[in-house]
Every structure is written in C-alpha cells, then in structure tokens.
Amino acid sequence: MITLAATTGMTSGRLGPTLTALVGLAAVALALRALRSASRRTALAARTLGALSLTAGTIFAVTAAGGPGTGNGIVGAWAAMGLGLAAAILGGRTLNRRSRAGG
C-alpha cells in the first residue's frame, strides 16, 4: 500500500517554477504598461521575458514528476507558461500596433 504525504511549504521542486511564474507576472505587467504607452523598448522587454517564462515553464512542466500537490512545481510551471504566453502576445500586439501607426 502506498501512502502519499501532503507536501506543504516551499520545496526545492517548487522554487524554480514559482520564480519563473513571477518572471511571467512581471512580463505581463510590462506588456500592459507597453500597451498603454506604446513603448517599443518596454514591449520588447515584455515579449522577451514572456518567451523566457514560457520556455522555462515548459521545461519545468515536462520534467516534473507527479501532478498538483506533489511538491514538484507543476502548478507553478503551468502558471509560468500561461503568463509567459500572455506577455508575449501582448508585447507582440503592442509592437504590431506601433508598426501600423508608423512609429
């Protein structure tokens, strides 16, 4: 009989995905700021950080053994992937809008 213990707290498996999700959150904040101000530099930074978060989140999700609640960081990896994708899309939208406006 296998007994699973509830994993609580910040485990080593959760640290990387959590930090990656925070990078994704920062990227979304930058993308929203770039969308509001139409800043090319901020949009590029948001898109780059978003792509980084998406890539790292995917790597963490693929290498995580077990599902949610096992302490391997799969939920943080999913959050990083979603936030990274959102930031990359918003950053790209800002760049596209700037190029159409001729700026």
PDB file as gemmi writes it, atoms N, CA and C in Angstrom:
CRYST1    1.000    1.000    1.000  90.00  90.00  90.00 P 1                      
ATOM      1  N   MET A   1       0.838  -1.171   0.000  1.00  0.00           N  
ATOM      2  CA  MET A   1       0.000   0.000   0.000  1.00  0.00           C  
ATOM      3  C   MET A   1       0.887   1.239   0.000  1.00  0.00           C  
ATOM      4  N   ILE A   2       0.566   2.162  -0.886  1.00  0.00           N  
ATOM      5  CA  ILE A   2       1.341   3.397  -0.991  1.00  0.00           C  
ATOM      6  C   ILE A   2       0.582   4.520  -0.311  1.00  0.00           C  
ATOM      7  N   THR A   3       1.268   5.221   0.561  1.00  0.00           N  
ATOM      8  CA  THR A   3       0.669   6.353   1.249  1.00  0.00           C  
ATOM      9  C   THR A   3       1.390   7.619   0.810  1.00  0.00           C  
ATOM     10  N   LEU A   4       0.625   8.569   0.337  1.00  0.00           N  
ATOM     11  CA  LEU A   4       1.198   9.839  -0.073  1.00  0.00           C  
ATOM     12  C   LEU A   4       1.044  10.854   1.047  1.00  0.00           C  
ATOM     13  N   ALA A   5       2.121  11.506   1.374  1.00  0.00           N  
ATOM     14  CA  ALA A   5       2.066  12.546   2.394  1.00  0.00           C  
ATOM     15  C   ALA A   5       1.822  13.885   1.708  1.00  0.00           C  
ATOM     16  N   ALA A   6       1.061  14.721   2.352  1.00  0.00           N  
ATOM     17  CA  ALA A   6       0.799  16.052   1.809  1.00  0.00           C  
ATOM     18  C   ALA A   6       2.080  16.885   1.884  1.00  0.00           C  
ATOM     19  N   THR A   7       2.427  17.476   0.764  1.00  0.00           N  
ATOM     20  CA  THR A   7       3.624  18.301   0.717  1.00  0.00           C  
ATOM     21  C   THR A   7       3.219  19.744   0.909  1.00  0.00           C  
ATOM     22  N   THR A   8       3.788  20.373   1.917  1.00  0.00           N  
ATOM     23  CA  THR A   8       3.476  21.776   2.184  1.00  0.00           C  
ATOM     24  C   THR A   8       4.758  22.576   2.210  1.00  0.00           C  
ATOM     25  N   GLY A   9       4.635  23.861   2.044  1.00  0.00           N  
ATOM     26  CA  GLY A   9       5.804  24.734   2.100  1.00  0.00           C  
ATOM     27  C   GLY A   9       6.497  24.835   0.755  1.00  0.00           C  
ATOM     28  N   MET A  10       7.595  25.560   0.748  1.00  0.00           N  
ATOM     29  CA  MET A  10       8.367  25.784  -0.474  1.00  0.00           C  
ATOM     30  C   MET A  10       9.424  24.693  -0.600  1.00  0.00           C  
ATOM     31  N   THR A  11       9.144  23.722  -1.445  1.00  0.00           N  
ATOM     32  CA  THR A  11      10.094  22.643  -1.680  1.00  0.00           C  
ATOM     33  C   THR A  11      11.055  23.052  -2.789  1.00  0.00           C  
ATOM     34  N   SER A  12      12.118  22.298  -2.942  1.00  0.00           N  
ATOM     35  CA  SER A  12      13.093  22.614  -3.986  1.00  0.00           C  
ATOM     36  C   SER A  12      12.478  22.480  -5.373  1.00  0.00           C  
ATOM     37  N   GLY A  13      11.506  21.592  -5.515  1.00  0.00           N  
ATOM     38  CA  GLY A  13      10.838  21.426  -6.799  1.00  0.00           C  
ATOM     39  C   GLY A  13       9.891  22.565  -7.135  1.00  0.00           C  
ATOM     40  N   ARG A  14       9.447  23.282  -6.125  1.00  0.00           N  
ATOM     41  CA  ARG A  14       8.517  24.391  -6.339  1.00  0.00           C  
ATOM     42  C   ARG A  14       9.227  25.720  -6.557  1.00  0.00           C  
ATOM     43  N   LEU A  15      10.448  25.844  -6.122  1.00  0.00           N  
ATOM     44  CA  LEU A  15      11.132  27.139  -6.159  1.00  0.00           C  
ATOM     45  C   LEU A  15      11.341  27.647  -7.588  1.00  0.00           C  
ATOM     46  N   GLY A  16      11.885  26.828  -8.458  1.00  0.00           N  
ATOM     47  CA  GLY A  16      12.143  27.246  -9.832  1.00  0.00           C  
ATOM     48  C   GLY A  16      10.885  27.642 -10.582  1.00  0.00           C  
ATOM     49  N   PRO A  17       9.853  26.801 -10.593  1.00  0.00           N  
ATOM     50  CA  PRO A  17       8.619  27.183 -11.276  1.00  0.00           C  
ATOM     51  C   PRO A  17       7.950  28.420 -10.684  1.00  0.00           C  
ATOM     52  N   THR A  18       8.037  28.588  -9.368  1.00  0.00           N  
ATOM     53  CA  THR A  18       7.439  29.764  -8.743  1.00  0.00           C  
ATOM     54  C   THR A  18       8.160  31.027  -9.181  1.00  0.00           C  
ATOM     55  N   LEU A  19       9.486  30.993  -9.184  1.00  0.00           N  
ATOM     56  CA  LEU A  19      10.244  32.157  -9.645  1.00  0.00           C  
ATOM     57  C   LEU A  19       9.992  32.435 -11.123  1.00  0.00           C  
ATOM     58  N   THR A  20       9.845  31.382 -11.910  1.00  0.00           N  
ATOM     59  CA  THR A  20       9.546  31.544 -13.328  1.00  0.00           C  
ATOM     60  C   THR A  20       8.164  32.163 -13.517  1.00  0.00           C  
ATOM     61  N   ALA A  21       7.200  31.763 -12.697  1.00  0.00           N  
ATOM     62  CA  ALA A  21       5.866  32.365 -12.766  1.00  0.00           C  
ATOM     63  C   ALA A  21       5.909  33.838 -12.379  1.00  0.00           C  
ATOM     64  N   LEU A  22       6.751  34.191 -11.414  1.00  0.00           N  
ATOM     65  CA  LEU A  22       6.901  35.598 -11.034  1.00  0.00           C  
ATOM     66  C   LEU A  22       7.517  36.418 -12.170  1.00  0.00           C  
ATOM     67  N   VAL A  23       8.455  35.833 -12.902  1.00  0.00           N  
ATOM     68  CA  VAL A  23       9.013  36.499 -14.084  1.00  0.00           C  
ATOM     69  C   VAL A  23       7.910  36.700 -15.115  1.00  0.00           C  
ATOM     70  N   GLY A  24       7.059  35.697 -15.293  1.00  0.00           N  
ATOM     71  CA  GLY A  24       5.930  35.820 -16.211  1.00  0.00           C  
ATOM     72  C   GLY A  24       4.962  36.907 -15.790  1.00  0.00           C  
ATOM     73  N   LEU A  25       4.719  37.028 -14.492  1.00  0.00           N  
ATOM     74  CA  LEU A  25       3.841  38.066 -13.974  1.00  0.00           C  
ATOM     75  C   LEU A  25       4.434  39.448 -14.223  1.00  0.00           C  
ATOM     76  N   ALA A  26       5.736  39.582 -13.999  1.00  0.00           N  
ATOM     77  CA  ALA A  26       6.410  40.851 -14.281  1.00  0.00           C  
ATOM     78  C   ALA A  26       6.350  41.176 -15.770  1.00  0.00           C  
ATOM     79  N   ALA A  27       6.456  40.158 -16.609  1.00  0.00           N  
ATOM     80  CA  ALA A  27       6.386  40.360 -18.057  1.00  0.00           C  
ATOM     81  C   ALA A  27       5.000  40.840 -18.468  1.00  0.00           C  
ATOM     82  N   VAL A  28       3.954  40.290 -17.859  1.00  0.00           N  
ATOM     83  CA  VAL A  28       2.598  40.747 -18.160  1.00  0.00           C  
ATOM     84  C   VAL A  28       2.423  42.202 -17.732  1.00  0.00           C  
ATOM     85  N   ALA A  29       2.954  42.553 -16.563  1.00  0.00           N  
ATOM     86  CA  ALA A  29       2.869  43.940 -16.107  1.00  0.00           C  
ATOM     87  C   ALA A  29       3.588  44.878 -17.083  1.00  0.00           C  
ATOM     88  N   LEU A  30       4.761  44.464 -17.556  1.00  0.00           N  
ATOM     89  CA  LEU A  30       5.479  45.269 -18.545  1.00  0.00           C  
ATOM     90  C   LEU A  30       4.699  45.374 -19.853  1.00  0.00           C  
ATOM     91  N   ALA A  31       4.086  44.281 -20.272  1.00  0.00           N  
ATOM     92  CA  ALA A  31       3.321  44.281 -21.519  1.00  0.00           C  
ATOM     93  C   ALA A  31       2.120  45.209 -21.422  1.00  0.00           C  
ATOM     94  N   LEU A  32       1.442  45.207 -20.289  1.00  0.00           N  
ATOM     95  CA  LEU A  32       0.312  46.109 -20.112  1.00  0.00           C  
ATOM     96  C   LEU A  32       0.769  47.562 -20.096  1.00  0.00           C  
ATOM     97  N   ARG A  33       1.904  47.806 -19.478  1.00  0.00           N  
ATOM     98  CA  ARG A  33       2.459  49.165 -19.471  1.00  0.00           C  
ATOM     99  C   ARG A  33       2.841  49.597 -20.894  1.00  0.00           C  
ATOM    100  N   ALA A  34       3.432  48.678 -21.645  1.00  0.00           N  
ATOM    101  CA  ALA A  34       3.810  48.990 -23.023  1.00  0.00           C  
ATOM    102  C   ALA A  34       2.576  49.216 -23.889  1.00  0.00           C  
ATOM    103  N   LEU A  35       1.522  48.452 -23.641  1.00  0.00           N  
ATOM    104  CA  LEU A  35       0.290  48.600 -24.407  1.00  0.00           C  
ATOM    105  C   LEU A  35      -0.335  49.970 -24.154  1.00  0.00           C  
ATOM    106  N   ARG A  36      -0.229  50.448 -22.922  1.00  0.00           N  
ATOM    107  CA  ARG A  36      -0.788  51.742 -22.559  1.00  0.00           C  
ATOM    108  C   ARG A  36       0.029  52.893 -23.128  1.00  0.00           C  
ATOM    109  N   SER A  37       1.363  52.763 -23.097  1.00  0.00           N  
ATOM    110  CA  SER A  37       2.221  53.874 -23.515  1.00  0.00           C  
ATOM    111  C   SER A  37       2.803  53.702 -24.913  1.00  0.00           C  
ATOM    112  N   ALA A  38       2.608  52.558 -25.529  1.00  0.00           N  
ATOM    113  CA  ALA A  38       3.130  52.242 -26.873  1.00  0.00           C  
ATOM    114  C   ALA A  38       4.649  52.371 -26.928  1.00  0.00           C  
ATOM    115  N   SER A  39       5.324  51.920 -25.884  1.00  0.00           N  
ATOM    116  CA  SER A  39       6.779  51.978 -25.821  1.00  0.00           C  
ATOM    117  C   SER A  39       7.381  50.722 -26.455  1.00  0.00           C  
ATOM    118  N   ARG A  40       8.203  50.911 -27.461  1.00  0.00           N  
ATOM    119  CA  ARG A  40       8.819  49.786 -28.167  1.00  0.00           C  
ATOM    120  C   ARG A  40       9.772  49.011 -27.260  1.00  0.00           C  
ATOM    121  N   ARG A  41      10.592  49.724 -26.511  1.00  0.00           N  
ATOM    122  CA  ARG A  41      11.573  49.074 -25.637  1.00  0.00           C  
ATOM    123  C   ARG A  41      10.886  48.223 -24.565  1.00  0.00           C  
ATOM    124  N   THR A  42       9.836  48.764 -23.972  1.00  0.00           N  
ATOM    125  CA  THR A  42       9.107  48.018 -22.944  1.00  0.00           C  
ATOM    126  C   THR A  42       8.397  46.814 -23.551  1.00  0.00           C  
ATOM    127  N   ALA A  43       7.855  46.982 -24.753  1.00  0.00           N  
ATOM    128  CA  ALA A  43       7.185  45.870 -25.432  1.00  0.00           C  
ATOM    129  C   ALA A  43       8.178  44.752 -25.748  1.00  0.00           C  
ATOM    130  N   LEU A  44       9.374  45.115 -26.188  1.00  0.00           N  
ATOM    131  CA  LEU A  44      10.400  44.102 -26.470  1.00  0.00           C  
ATOM    132  C   LEU A  44      10.833  43.380 -25.198  1.00  0.00           C  
ATOM    133  N   ALA A  45      10.981  44.138 -24.108  1.00  0.00           N  
ATOM    134  CA  ALA A  45      11.353  43.518 -22.829  1.00  0.00           C  
ATOM    135  C   ALA A  45      10.264  42.556 -22.359  1.00  0.00           C  
ATOM    136  N   ALA A  46       9.004  42.971 -22.495  1.00  0.00           N  
ATOM    137  CA  ALA A  46       7.894  42.114 -22.088  1.00  0.00           C  
ATOM    138  C   ALA A  46       7.840  40.855 -22.938  1.00  0.00           C  
ATOM    139  N   ARG A  47       8.040  41.016 -24.225  1.00  0.00           N  
ATOM    140  CA  ARG A  47       7.993  39.861 -25.122  1.00  0.00           C  
ATOM    141  C   ARG A  47       9.140  38.885 -24.838  1.00  0.00           C  
ATOM    142  N   THR A  48      10.324  39.426 -24.572  1.00  0.00           N  
ATOM    143  CA  THR A  48      11.482  38.582 -24.264  1.00  0.00           C  
ATOM    144  C   THR A  48      11.289  37.844 -22.942  1.00  0.00           C  
ATOM    145  N   LEU A  49      10.861  38.567 -21.905  1.00  0.00           N  
ATOM    146  CA  LEU A  49      10.629  37.920 -20.608  1.00  0.00           C  
ATOM    147  C   LEU A  49       9.482  36.913 -20.696  1.00  0.00           C  
ATOM    148  N   GLY A  50       8.473  37.233 -21.497  1.00  0.00           N  
ATOM    149  CA  GLY A  50       7.363  36.298 -21.686  1.00  0.00           C  
ATOM    150  C   GLY A  50       7.816  35.012 -22.352  1.00  0.00           C  
ATOM    151  N   ALA A  51       8.649  35.146 -23.382  1.00  0.00           N  
ATOM    152  CA  ALA A  51       9.171  33.954 -24.067  1.00  0.00           C  
ATOM    153  C   ALA A  51      10.060  33.135 -23.129  1.00  0.00           C  
ATOM    154  N   LEU A  52      10.845  33.821 -22.309  1.00  0.00           N  
ATOM    155  CA  LEU A  52      11.691  33.134 -21.333  1.00  0.00           C  
ATOM    156  C   LEU A  52      10.838  32.371 -20.323  1.00  0.00           C  
ATOM    157  N   SER A  53       9.792  33.013 -19.820  1.00  0.00           N  
ATOM    158  CA  SER A  53       8.908  32.375 -18.855  1.00  0.00           C  
ATOM    159  C   SER A  53       8.178  31.187 -19.477  1.00  0.00           C  
ATOM    160  N   LEU A  54       7.724  31.345 -20.700  1.00  0.00           N  
ATOM    161  CA  LEU A  54       7.041  30.253 -21.395  1.00  0.00           C  
ATOM    162  C   LEU A  54       7.968  29.065 -21.600  1.00  0.00           C  
ATOM    163  N   THR A  55       9.183  29.334 -22.030  1.00  0.00           N  
ATOM    164  CA  THR A  55      10.152  28.262 -22.272  1.00  0.00           C  
ATOM    165  C   THR A  55      10.543  27.549 -20.978  1.00  0.00           C  
ATOM    166  N   ALA A  56      10.895  28.322 -19.964  1.00  0.00           N  
ATOM    167  CA  ALA A  56      11.299  27.711 -18.691  1.00  0.00           C  
ATOM    168  C   ALA A  56      10.133  26.967 -18.043  1.00  0.00           C  
ATOM    169  N   GLY A  57       8.931  27.538 -18.119  1.00  0.00           N  
ATOM    170  CA  GLY A  57       7.753  26.866 -17.573  1.00  0.00           C  
ATOM    171  C   GLY A  57       7.489  25.542 -18.258  1.00  0.00           C  
ATOM    172  N   THR A  58       7.685  25.517 -19.577  1.00  0.00           N  
ATOM    173  CA  THR A  58       7.504  24.272 -20.325  1.00  0.00           C  
ATOM    174  C   THR A  58       8.524  23.228 -19.892  1.00  0.00           C  
ATOM    175  N   ILE A  59       9.766  23.642 -19.716  1.00  0.00           N  
ATOM    176  CA  ILE A  59      10.808  22.716 -19.272  1.00  0.00           C  
ATOM    177  C   ILE A  59      10.475  22.166 -17.886  1.00  0.00           C  
ATOM    178  N   PHE A  60      10.049  23.041 -16.975  1.00  0.00           N  
ATOM    179  CA  PHE A  60       9.688  22.578 -15.633  1.00  0.00           C  
ATOM    180  C   PHE A  60       8.489  21.635 -15.681  1.00  0.00           C  
ATOM    181  N   ALA A  61       7.511  21.913 -16.539  1.00  0.00           N  
ATOM    182  CA  ALA A  61       6.328  21.054 -16.629  1.00  0.00           C  
ATOM    183  C   ALA A  61       6.678  19.678 -17.184  1.00  0.00           C  
ATOM    184  N   VAL A  62       7.567  19.654 -18.166  1.00  0.00           N  
ATOM    185  CA  VAL A  62       7.952  18.372 -18.766  1.00  0.00           C  
ATOM    186  C   VAL A  62       8.760  17.517 -17.789  1.00  0.00           C  
ATOM    187  N   THR A  63       9.589  18.149 -16.991  1.00  0.00           N  
ATOM    188  CA  THR A  63      10.473  17.399 -16.097  1.00  0.00           C  
ATOM    189  C   THR A  63       9.862  17.124 -14.721  1.00  0.00           C  
ATOM    190  N   ALA A  64       8.702  17.707 -14.421  1.00  0.00           N  
ATOM    191  CA  ALA A  64       8.077  17.485 -13.110  1.00  0.00           C  
ATOM    192  C   ALA A  64       7.507  16.076 -13.035  1.00  0.00           C  
ATOM    193  N   ALA A  65       7.819  15.399 -11.965  1.00  0.00           N  
ATOM    194  CA  ALA A  65       7.294  14.046 -11.744  1.00  0.00           C  
ATOM    195  C   ALA A  65       6.110  14.154 -10.788  1.00  0.00           C  
ATOM    196  N   GLY A  66       4.947  13.794 -11.269  1.00  0.00           N  
ATOM    197  CA  GLY A  66       3.763  13.862 -10.419  1.00  0.00           C  
ATOM    198  C   GLY A  66       2.879  15.032 -10.798  1.00  0.00           C  
ATOM    199  N   GLY A  67       1.724  15.073 -10.194  1.00  0.00           N  
ATOM    200  CA  GLY A  67       0.746  16.095 -10.502  1.00  0.00           C  
ATOM    201  C   GLY A  67       0.686  17.184  -9.447  1.00  0.00           C  
ATOM    202  N   PRO A  68      -0.387  17.940  -9.459  1.00  0.00           N  
ATOM    203  CA  PRO A  68      -0.548  19.013  -8.473  1.00  0.00           C  
ATOM    204  C   PRO A  68      -0.561  18.461  -7.047  1.00  0.00           C  
ATOM    205  N   GLY A  69       0.098  19.160  -6.158  1.00  0.00           N  
ATOM    206  CA  GLY A  69       0.132  18.753  -4.759  1.00  0.00           C  
ATOM    207  C   GLY A  69       1.262  17.824  -4.386  1.00  0.00           C  
ATOM    208  N   THR A  70       2.116  17.463  -5.345  1.00  0.00           N  
ATOM    209  CA  THR A  70       3.216  16.547  -5.046  1.00  0.00           C  
ATOM    210  C   THR A  70       4.494  17.269  -4.653  1.00  0.00           C  
ATOM    211  N   GLY A  71       4.502  18.589  -4.773  1.00  0.00           N  
ATOM    212  CA  GLY A  71       5.703  19.346  -4.407  1.00  0.00           C  
ATOM    213  C   GLY A  71       6.708  19.486  -5.524  1.00  0.00           C  
ATOM    214  N   ASN A  72       6.307  19.140  -6.750  1.00  0.00           N  
ATOM    215  CA  ASN A  72       7.230  19.206  -7.872  1.00  0.00           C  
ATOM    216  C   ASN A  72       7.091  20.478  -8.705  1.00  0.00           C  
ATOM    217  N   GLY A  73       6.158  21.339  -8.366  1.00  0.00           N  
ATOM    218  CA  GLY A  73       6.052  22.625  -9.030  1.00  0.00           C  
ATOM    219  C   GLY A  73       5.286  22.639 -10.332  1.00  0.00           C  
ATOM    220  N   ILE A  74       4.443  21.654 -10.568  1.00  0.00           N  
ATOM    221  CA  ILE A  74       3.720  21.598 -11.832  1.00  0.00           C  
ATOM    222  C   ILE A  74       2.727  22.757 -11.962  1.00  0.00           C  
ATOM    223  N   VAL A  75       2.102  23.167 -10.874  1.00  0.00           N  
ATOM    224  CA  VAL A  75       1.144  24.274 -10.930  1.00  0.00           C  
ATOM    225  C   VAL A  75       1.870  25.586 -11.229  1.00  0.00           C  
ATOM    226  N   GLY A  76       3.014  25.793 -10.618  1.00  0.00           N  
ATOM    227  CA  GLY A  76       3.819  26.975 -10.917  1.00  0.00           C  
ATOM    228  C   GLY A  76       4.294  26.982 -12.358  1.00  0.00           C  
ATOM    229  N   ALA A  77       4.613  25.806 -12.886  1.00  0.00           N  
ATOM    230  CA  ALA A  77       5.041  25.702 -14.280  1.00  0.00           C  
ATOM    231  C   ALA A  77       3.902  26.054 -15.218  1.00  0.00           C  
ATOM    232  N   TRP A  78       2.687  25.586 -14.908  1.00  0.00           N  
ATOM    233  CA  TRP A  78       1.520  25.943 -15.723  1.00  0.00           C  
ATOM    234  C   TRP A  78       1.269  27.441 -15.671  1.00  0.00           C  
ATOM    235  N   ALA A  79       1.389  28.035 -14.480  1.00  0.00           N  
ATOM    236  CA  ALA A  79       1.193  29.479 -14.345  1.00  0.00           C  
ATOM    237  C   ALA A  79       2.239  30.239 -15.151  1.00  0.00           C  
ATOM    238  N   ALA A  80       3.488  29.780 -15.100  1.00  0.00           N  
ATOM    239  CA  ALA A  80       4.561  30.427 -15.857  1.00  0.00           C  
ATOM    240  C   ALA A  80       4.292  30.350 -17.355  1.00  0.00           C  
ATOM    241  N   MET A  81       3.802  29.217 -17.816  1.00  0.00           N  
ATOM    242  CA  MET A  81       3.504  29.066 -19.243  1.00  0.00           C  
ATOM    243  C   MET A  81       2.373  29.993 -19.664  1.00  0.00           C  
ATOM    244  N   GLY A  82       1.324  30.068 -18.877  1.00  0.00           N  
ATOM    245  CA  GLY A  82       0.193  30.933 -19.210  1.00  0.00           C  
ATOM    246  C   GLY A  82       0.549  32.408 -19.176  1.00  0.00           C  
ATOM    247  N   LEU A  83       1.254  32.817 -18.126  1.00  0.00           N  
ATOM    248  CA  LEU A  83       1.655  34.222 -18.013  1.00  0.00           C  
ATOM    249  C   LEU A  83       2.663  34.598 -19.089  1.00  0.00           C  
ATOM    250  N   GLY A  84       3.596  33.701 -19.381  1.00  0.00           N  
ATOM    251  CA  GLY A  84       4.583  33.966 -20.428  1.00  0.00           C  
ATOM    252  C   GLY A  84       3.940  34.113 -21.791  1.00  0.00           C  
ATOM    253  N   LEU A  85       2.978  33.252 -22.081  1.00  0.00           N  
ATOM    254  CA  LEU A  85       2.271  33.334 -23.359  1.00  0.00           C  
ATOM    255  C   LEU A  85       1.486  34.642 -23.455  1.00  0.00           C  
ATOM    256  N   ALA A  86       0.803  35.005 -22.381  1.00  0.00           N  
ATOM    257  CA  ALA A  86       0.033  36.253 -22.372  1.00  0.00           C  
ATOM    258  C   ALA A  86       0.943  37.459 -22.581  1.00  0.00           C  
ATOM    259  N   ALA A  87       2.096  37.479 -21.926  1.00  0.00           N  
ATOM    260  CA  ALA A  87       3.025  38.597 -22.069  1.00  0.00           C  
ATOM    261  C   ALA A  87       3.589  38.674 -23.486  1.00  0.00           C  
ATOM    262  N   ALA A  88       3.922  37.525 -24.053  1.00  0.00           N  
ATOM    263  CA  ALA A  88       4.458  37.513 -25.411  1.00  0.00           C  
ATOM    264  C   ALA A  88       3.418  38.015 -26.417  1.00  0.00           C  
ATOM    265  N   ILE A  89       2.170  37.619 -26.241  1.00  0.00           N  
ATOM    266  CA  ILE A  89       1.103  38.063 -27.139  1.00  0.00           C  
ATOM    267  C   ILE A  89       0.859  39.561 -26.985  1.00  0.00           C  
ATOM    268  N   LEU A  90       0.766  40.033 -25.747  1.00  0.00           N  
ATOM    269  CA  LEU A  90       0.533  41.464 -25.525  1.00  0.00           C  
ATOM    270  C   LEU A  90       1.703  42.310 -26.020  1.00  0.00           C  
ATOM    271  N   GLY A  91       2.929  41.851 -25.793  1.00  0.00           N  
ATOM    272  CA  GLY A  91       4.096  42.576 -26.299  1.00  0.00           C  
ATOM    273  C   GLY A  91       4.118  42.620 -27.813  1.00  0.00           C  
ATOM    274  N   GLY A  92       3.777  41.502 -28.441  1.00  0.00           N  
ATOM    275  CA  GLY A  92       3.710  41.458 -29.893  1.00  0.00           C  
ATOM    276  C   GLY A  92       2.603  42.339 -30.436  1.00  0.00           C  
ATOM    277  N   ARG A  93       1.494  42.370 -29.739  1.00  0.00           N  
ATOM    278  CA  ARG A  93       0.388  43.242 -30.167  1.00  0.00           C  
ATOM    279  C   ARG A  93       0.792  44.706 -30.108  1.00  0.00           C  
ATOM    280  N   THR A  94       1.520  45.086 -29.071  1.00  0.00           N  
ATOM    281  CA  THR A  94       1.991  46.465 -28.963  1.00  0.00           C  
ATOM    282  C   THR A  94       2.950  46.793 -30.098  1.00  0.00           C  
ATOM    283  N   LEU A  95       3.871  45.889 -30.392  1.00  0.00           N  
ATOM    284  CA  LEU A  95       4.816  46.126 -31.489  1.00  0.00           C  
ATOM    285  C   LEU A  95       4.092  46.210 -32.821  1.00  0.00           C  
ATOM    286  N   ASN A  96       3.089  45.371 -33.025  1.00  0.00           N  
ATOM    287  CA  ASN A  96       2.313  45.388 -34.259  1.00  0.00           C  
ATOM    288  C   ASN A  96       1.533  46.693 -34.397  1.00  0.00           C  
ATOM    289  N   ARG A  97       0.968  47.146 -33.309  1.00  0.00           N  
ATOM    290  CA  ARG A  97       0.219  48.400 -33.328  1.00  0.00           C  
ATOM    291  C   ARG A  97       1.126  49.571 -33.637  1.00  0.00           C  
ATOM    292  N   ARG A  98       2.348  49.550 -33.083  1.00  0.00           N  
ATOM    293  CA  ARG A  98       3.298  50.634 -33.346  1.00  0.00           C  
ATOM    294  C   ARG A  98       3.726  50.632 -34.812  1.00  0.00           C  
ATOM    295  N   SER A  99       3.940  49.453 -35.390  1.00  0.00           N  
ATOM    296  CA  SER A  99       4.404  49.397 -36.767  1.00  0.00           C  
ATOM    297  C   SER A  99       3.301  49.849 -37.739  1.00  0.00           C  
ATOM    298  N   ARG A 100       2.054  49.570 -37.421  1.00  0.00           N  
ATOM    299  CA  ARG A 100       0.947  50.023 -38.259  1.00  0.00           C  
ATOM    300  C   ARG A 100       0.757  51.521 -38.177  1.00  0.00           C  
ATOM    301  N   ALA A 101       1.039  52.073 -37.001  1.00  0.00           N  
ATOM    302  CA  ALA A 101       0.897  53.535 -36.817  1.00  0.00           C  
ATOM    303  C   ALA A 101       2.068  54.279 -37.451  1.00  0.00           C  
ATOM    304  N   GLY A 102       3.106  53.531 -37.845  1.00  0.00           N  
ATOM    305  CA  GLY A 102       4.273  54.154 -38.469  1.00  0.00           C  
ATOM    306  C   GLY A 102       5.249  54.744 -37.484  1.00  0.00           C  
ATOM    307  N   GLY A 103       5.189  54.246 -36.230  1.00  0.00           N  
ATOM    308  CA  GLY A 103       6.049  54.841 -35.216  1.00  0.00           C  
ATOM    309  C   GLY A 103       7.157  53.984 -34.843  1.00  0.00           C  
TER     310      GLY A 103                                                      
END                                                                             
